[in-house]
Amino acid sequence: MKYAGLLVMPTGFFLAVAALVLFPDPGRRGAFVVCGLLVEALGVAVAVRGHMLDAREARR
């Protein structure tokens, strides 16, 4: 799962950049930038959870 999170983070970045380039309407552009930032945050969360130790592993 940690690799999935690392792949999702650039996807969110490119989504935000594409929104800035493709949408002239500020409302739509802002919505897509927010969506891109949320995708990046989800990628960070998945990557962090993937690197956390399992509770059973931490007891050893």
C-alpha positions, 0 to 999 in steps of 0.5 A: 500500500505504501507504493500506491500512496506514493503513486497517488501523490503525483496524480493529485499534483498533475490534476491540480496543474491540469485544472489551472491550464484547462479551465478558464472559469475560476469556480471550476478551476478552484474545485479541481485544484481542491480535488487535486489537493485532496487526492494528494492528502489521501496519497500522503495518508496511504503512504504514512499508513503503509509505513507504520508498524503493525501493532503485532510487529511493535510488540516484538 
